[in-house]
Amino acid sequence: MNWNSNEFLWLDWLVLGLGIGAVVWAVYRSIVKDKKKMAGASSEDYLFGKGEPWYIIGAAIFAANIGSEHLVGLAGTGAKDGVGMAHWEMQGWMILILGWLFVPFYQALNQKLGKIITMPDFLKFRYTPKTGSWLSIITLIAYVLTKVSVTAFTGGVFFQYLLGLPFWWGAIGLIVITAIFTVFGGMKGVMTLSAIQTPILIVGSFLVLFLGLAALGGGSISEGWSTMMDYCSKLHDGHGTTHMFHWVEDDPMYQEYPGFVVFIGASIIGFWYWCTDQHIVQRVLGQTKGEANSEVIKRARRGTIAAGYFKLLPVFMFLIPGMIAATLANQGFFGEAGLGDTDGAFAVMVKNVLPAGIKGIVTIGFICALVASLAAFFNSCATLFTEDFYKPMKKGKTEEHYVLVGRIATVVVVLLGLAWMPVMMSMNTLYSYLQGIQSLLAPAMVAVFTLGIFSKKITPKAGEWGLIGGFVIGMIRLITNVVTDNGHAAMEGALWENTAWFWQTNWLIFECWLLVFIVILMVAVSFFTKAPSAAQVEAITFSKEYRREIRESWNVWDIVATLGVVALCGCFYWYFF
């Protein structure tokens, strides 16, 4: 048997089959054990999970973030544009804000309101019921545009390149498998699968990284790194793809990522995603009944610190292997077929670099990652619709009824995501498309949450106007992006000529100005509308006793671990500046 075959051999298929069976058994055992322990799951247990240890929380946050857009889009971006998009991945420092600032705040709301909250719950309480409902609508629309459609598409591409499956078989198959898993597993299943796949995914990806570098360097990893950096530094008309900031207008990447604006734009999206998005925050909202607040905060914060370290890895797990793939293709390592479409860079690396048997093991981790990430989306959809729409309208129903309604809502979101997929495929490259959509949604979220938490003078109506106004402007910009091919198409007519500033402005610059506009709008509206009630202001104020509980939740090692994440992020920026 040729252990270095660039195809899936019988051994890989055997390992893959046995491995998937073992994963299914492990998840099943975990769910059965949990149900016995909790004497039957309520809808909150199904949607949130309860009392997980900090390392499971960290793994779940990491797994919820890692999806097929990384396996396909991030590696493809690395092959095409190098480290230019690493800003969106080098955000371990942003997860620390979730742990140190927002976790205590959300837990305080849990304490004051007497229930586990969703993000719309906060906006309903701080602003108006309509504001919270709009956040649910916006979040579900975001899942259609950026989660379900992107994950299904990239899953199809990954399985096509790696296993040779037809594109639609892979895309639809991934959704069906994940739907079955989500129905029977709930959040406990997602947490368990996350714990299983995280080490496999990390080890497998780093095998691809190191074996790829060794192949480049004739057995030497350091020589392979030098070869990759030398080749990539000459791409893009000599401007190179080995730096994160692009300052020269002649640089082909300057038009997309101009100067320091790329860092600001990435941070706006990161703040929304890591600190306010239900998909991520849901991983840290669960708590054990009767447990002290300081212990809940400690466990959740340490989970986010662990996730901060995990978040440093995807650049090395996916993006840099994409750069290696481009360099190997230039050397003819993949034969006459070459690399082909850059979106297949990572799958091509797995097939050509890993030895027989290891391919099967690594593929198990990738499949688990895809299912865990998509299952987390499904669970968040069920949570938002059930908790924020259906329960208030249909009170007094059984827990089984609420869970069923959540599952039906998820199916609808999935079908809409599949319907949007052809439109998405006609637009920009995958990763650019994904960040472009998020840049239109993030400013409103960032403005409303930030001002709502840090300002007692922002009125309820101001939050409502800011969220709805920002979303409407973002969707208008999205329509113009579709019509004008992201501002590149030449449009004739007085309407297009007079509004060129709106649809031709660089997407990152547009994002920054949209945030400024929403903040100004909210401040202005606050001058002319009714002030928040005493209860609303009290909800965002920490009592002396609660500040003491927060202080008891951390020690010097939490500080040291936090500074370690910041230092590692800084080192990466310094090296690839």
N, C-alpha and C positions, 0 to 999 in steps of 0.2 A: 504493500500500500504506500502511496506517495503522501507522506505526512505534510508536505509543503504544497499540496494541490491548491489551486486557486478556485476550486469548486467545492460545493457541499458534497462530502462523501457519505457512505452509509453510516460511518461512525458518528458524524455530525448529526444526522437525522435521528439516530438512536439516542444520543445524548440529549437532543432537543426534546424528543418524546418523553423520555424518562424524567427529564428535569421539569417539564411542564406538569407532568403527573405529580411529582413530589411537591411542587409549589401549590397545586390545587389541594392536595391533602393537608399541607401545613396551614393554609388559609382556612380550610374547613374546620380543622381541629381547633384553631384559635377562635373562630366564631362560635362553635358549639360550647367551648369552655367559657367564653364570655357571656353567652346567653344563660348558661346555668348559674354563673356567678351573679348575674343581675336579675335572675328570675323573670326573663322576658324583656325584650327591648321596647322602650317607648319611642315615639317619633324623634324626640331630642337625642336619645341614645343612637338611633339609626343615623341621624344627620350629623351629629357632632363627635360622638365617641366620648369617653370619660377617663380622666385621670391617668393619661399615658405618661411614662417617665420622660425626662428631658431629652434623652438621646433618640427616643422614638419620635418625639415632636420634631426634633431637628431633622431626622431622616424624612419625616412626612412632608415638612416644608420643602426640603430639597427635591423630593420625588414629585411633589405637586408642581414644581417649577420645570423639572426636566421632562420634556416631551419630544415628540417626533420632530418638532421644529428645530430642536438642537441636533438630533441625529442626522437630519437632512439639511435644514436651513443654515445652522451655525457652521457646520463643516463645509457646506457649499460656499458660504460667505468667506470662510477662511481661504478656500482654494481660489476664489475670485478676487477678494479685496483685502486679504490678510487680516491684521488686527484692527482694522478701521471700525468694526462694529463691537469691539470688546468692551466699550463703555457700558453697554447694556448687560454685560455678563459680570464685569468686575464691580459688583454692587453688594459684596458682603457687608460693607460698612452701612449700607442702607437698611439691611435687615436688623442691624443693631438699634436703629431708631424705633423699629417695631417693638423690640424687646425692652428697651429702657424707657421709652416714652409712652407708647400706645398700649402695651400690655397692662401696665398699672391703671391707665385710664379706662380701658375696656373692663377690667376687673372691678374698678370702682363703680362703673355703671351697673355691672352685674349685681353688686352689693346693694346699690341704691334702688334699682328697679326690681330686684328680686327675681330675675330670670336671666337665662342666657340670651344674649342679644345677637342680632344680625346687624350689618352696617346700616341698612335702612331703618332699623329700630332706633339707632342713635339719631339719625336725621329727623325722624318723626318726632322724637322727643325734644331735640335741640331747636328745630325749626318748625315745620308744619307737617301734618300727615301726608300732604301732597308731595312734599320734598322727598320723604322716604319712599313713597310709591314710585316716584320718578327714578330714584336711584335703582330700585329693583328692575324697572323697565330698561334703563340704560345698561345695567350689568348683564341682563339677559341678552340684549342686543349685542353687547360686546362679546358674549360667549358665542353667539351665532357668527359674528364677523371674524373673531380672532382665535377662538378656542376649538370649537367643533370642526369648522371647515378646514382650518390650518392643520389640526392634528390628523384628521382623516386623510387629507391630501398628502401630507408628508409621510404618514404611515404607509399609504399606497406606494409612494415612491421608494421608500426604504425596503419594503418587502419585494418590490419589483427588481431592484438591483441586487439584493442579497440572496433571496430565495428563488428568483425567477418567476414569481407569481404575476399574473396580469394586474395592472394598476388598480382597477375597480374591485377586484377580488380582495386585494390587500386592504383598501380603504374601507369597504363595507364590512369585511370580515373583522377588522379591528373594532369597529363600532358594535357589531353584534356580540362579540366576545366580551367587550367591556360592559355592554348593557346587561348581559346575563350576570356578570361578576358583580355589578353594582346592585342589582336587584336583590341578590342573595347575600352579599357581603356587607353592604352599608359602610359606614365610616370605619368600623372595626376592621373590615376586610381591606380597606384602602391602607389603613395604618400598618396592618400586618404585611401586606404586599410591599409596602414601602421599605419596611425593615429588611425584607428578604432581598429585594432587588438592588438596594443602594450599594452594598459591598460588591455584588457581582458587576454592577454597572461601572463602579469606580475602578476595580481591578482590571476588568476587561478593556475599558477605554485606555487605561495607562499601558496595558500590554500593546495595544495598537500604536500608541504614541512611541514607546521605547523601541519596539520592533521595527516600526517605520523609520525612526531615526537611525537605527542600526543598519537597515537596508540602504539608507542614503549614504552612510559613512563607511560602508564596507566592513561592518561589524563594530564600529566605534560610534557610540551615541553622541559624544561631543563633536566629532567630525561631521556627523549627520546634521547636528544643529547648525554648525557653521555653514554647511552646504546649503541648507534651507534658507538661512538668513541671507546668504549671499545672492541666491537666485531671486528671492522675493524682493530684495532691496533694489533690483533692476527692473521690476515690472512697472506697469503704468507709465510708460514713456520715461523711465528712469527715475521717477519720483518715489517709487517703491511702495510696498504694502506692509512694511515692518514698523510703522509708527502710527500712533492713535490720533494725533492731531495733524491737520492739513492746513497750512497757513498760506501757501502759494496758490494764486488763482489759476496758474497753468496746470496745477495738479488735477488730474481727472476726477479725483474724489472730493475736491474742494467744493464743487457745486452741490454735492449731497451733504457733506459734513464740514461746513465752513468754520475753521478756527476753533475757538473755545466754546462756541455755541453748542457744539455736539455734546459737551459734558453737561451743560445746563439742561439741554433738552432731554438727555438720557436720565438725568436726576429727577426731572419732573415726572417722567413715566415711571421711574423706579419708586418714587415716593407713593404714587397712586397704587402701584401694583403690590409693593411689599407692606405697606402700612394701612391701606384702606380697602383693598380688594377682598371680597368675601372668600374668594378661592384660596387665598393664603391665610387670612386672618382666622378662618374657620379651623385651621390646624391648631391654634392656640387658645380657642375659646372654651374648650371642654374643661371641666374641673370635677374633682371628687367631692360629693356632698359631705358637709361637715368638716372639711379640711380648712385649716387656717388660711387667711388671705395671703399672708407672707409666703407660705409654702406654695400656694398656687402660682403666685407671681414669680417666685424663685425658679420653679420648674419650667414655666413658660419662657422666662427670660433666658435661662440656660439652653433651652431648646433653640431659641433664636440665635444665640451665640454659636452653638454647634452648626446651625444652618449657615451662619456667616462664613465659617471655615469651609463648609461644603460648597458654598457658592463661588469660592475661589477656583474650584476645580474645572468647571465646564470649558473654560478657555483652553485648558491643557487636554481635556478629554475629547473635545470636538473641533474647536476652531483651529488649533495648531496642527492636528492630524489632517485637516483640510489643506493647510499650507504644505505639509509634507507630501500629500497626494499630488498637488500641483507640481512640486519639484520632481517627484518620482516619474510622473507622466512625461515631464520634459526630458528625462533621461531614458525614456522608452521602457520603463519597468513594467508597464501594463500591456506591452505588446502593441500591435497595430491598432487595436481598439482604442488605446489611450485612456484618458480619464472620462471622455464623453461629457455628459451634462455634469456641471459642478455639483448639482444637488445630490448626485450619487457618490460623492467623494468618500464619505465615511463607509458606506456599504462596500465600495470597491476596495477600500483599505482592509476591511474585515476579511473579505474573500481572498485577498492576495498576500496578506502579511501574516495572519494568524495560522498556526499549524492545525491539522485535522484534529477533531475532538474539541479543541479549545474554541473553534468557531461555534460549535453547538452550545457550549456553556455560555459564551458571551452573548449569543443570540437570545438565550433564555432571559438574561438580565435586561436586554433591550426590549423584549416583548413585555416583560413585567413593568418596565419604565413607561412604555406607551400606555398600557392598560391602567396603571396606577394614576398617571397624569390625567387621562381622559375620564377615569372613574371619579377623580376629584372634581372635575368640571360637572359631571353628571350630578354628583352629590350636592354641589353648591347650587345648581339649578333647582333641584328639588327643595332645598332649604329656602331659597329666596321666594319661590312661588308659594310654597306651603305656609311658611311662617308669616310672610308679609302680604299675601293676597287672600289665600283661601281660608285660613283659620279665622281672620277677623270677620269674614263674610259668613262662614259656616261654622259657628261655634257649637260645641257639644258633640261633635262626631267622635267616633272611635279612633284610637291610634292607628289601627290597621287601615282605616279609611284615609287618614291624612297621608300615610306612607304611599298608598296607591295613587292618590292624586299627585303627589310629588313625582312619582315615576312617570305618570302620563305627561306631566309638564315637561319632563326631561326628553321624552320621545319627540314632542313637538319641536323643542329647541334643536334636537339632532336633525330632524327633517329639514328645518329651515337652514341649518348650517350646510347640509348637502346641496340644497338648492342654490346657495350663495357660492358654492365652490367654483362653478364655471366662470363667474364674474371675477373671483379672486385670481384664478389662473390666467386671466387675460391682462392682469395688472403687473406691477413691478416684480422684481425678484422676491422670493418668499420672505426672507428676513426683513428686507426693506418694507415690504407690504405690511408685515405684522407690526413693526414699530411705527409705521406711518399711520395706521389705524389707531393705535394706542395714543399717538401724539394728539389726535383729535378728541379723545375721550378724557385724557388725564387732566388737562388744565382745570376743568370744572370741578372734578373730584378733589384735586389738591386745594383749590381755593375754598371750597365749601367746608371741607374737613378742617383745614388749618385755621381759618378764621373762626369757625364754630367752636374749636377747642381753646384757642388762645385769646379770643376777644369776647368780652361780656357785652359789648355794645352792638355787635352785629345782630340785626333783628331777624325774626323768623321769616318774614317776607323776603329779606335780602338773600337768605340762603336759597329760597325757592326760585327767585329770579336768577340767581347766579348759576344754579345747577341746570335749570331748563334752558336759559339763554345760551350758556356755554355749549350744551349738547346740541341745540338747534344749529348754532353756527358751525360746529364741528361736522354735523351731517350734511350741511350745505356744501362745505368744503369737500367732503367725501364724494358727493355727487359730481362736483366739478372735476375732481381727480379722475373719476371714471370717464367722464365725457371728454376731457382734454388730455387723457393719457398722462396723468400726474403733472399737468402743466406744460408738457413738451409739445403737444399738438398746436399747430397754428390755427387759431379760431378767428373767423371773420364776423363782422357785424358790430354795431354800436354797443350792444350789451356786453360782449366779451371784451372789447377794447377798453371800455370805461371801467371795467371791473378786473382788469388784468392784475392789479396789485393784490387782489384777493386770491386768485387761483394760480398765479405764477410765483408768488413768494415762496422761498425755500421752506420746506416743511418744518424744519427745526426752528427757524426764525418765526414762522407763523405760530407755532406752538407757544413760544415764549411770549409773543405779543397777545395771544389769546388769553393766557394766564393773567397778564397785566390788566387787560380789559375787564375780565371777570372780577378781579379784586376791586378795581375802581368802581365797577357797577354795583357790587355789593355794599361798598362803603357809602356810595351815593344814595342807594335805596334806603339804607339804614337811617339817613337823616330825615326821611319823610314817612316812615312807617313805625308801627307800634313796637316799643322795646320788648325784649324777652322778659318772660315772667320770672319771679324769684326762684321758682322751682327749676326752670331751665338754666338759670345762672348757677344755681347750687349744684346742678348735675355735673358741671365742668370745674367745680372747685374741690380740691382735696382738703379734707378735714385734717386737723392736727394729729388725730389718732391714726388716720390712714397714711399720713406721711411717715409716721413712725413705723407702721407695718411695711411700707416700701423700703425704708432704711434697713429693716431687719431681714429683708429678702436678698441682700447681696453682701458679699465680703470682698476682701482684697483680690482673691483669685478670679472673681468675676470681672474685676477691673483689668487685671493682667490679661485674661483671655480676650477681653474686648479690645484692648490696645493691640494685641497680636493680630487681630483681623484688620484693623486700620493700618498697621505697619506693613502687612503683606500686600494690601491694596496699593499703598504708596510705593512699595518696591516695584510692583508691576508697572505702574504708571511711569516711574523713573526709567525703567529699562526700555520701555517701548514708546517713550515720549515722542 
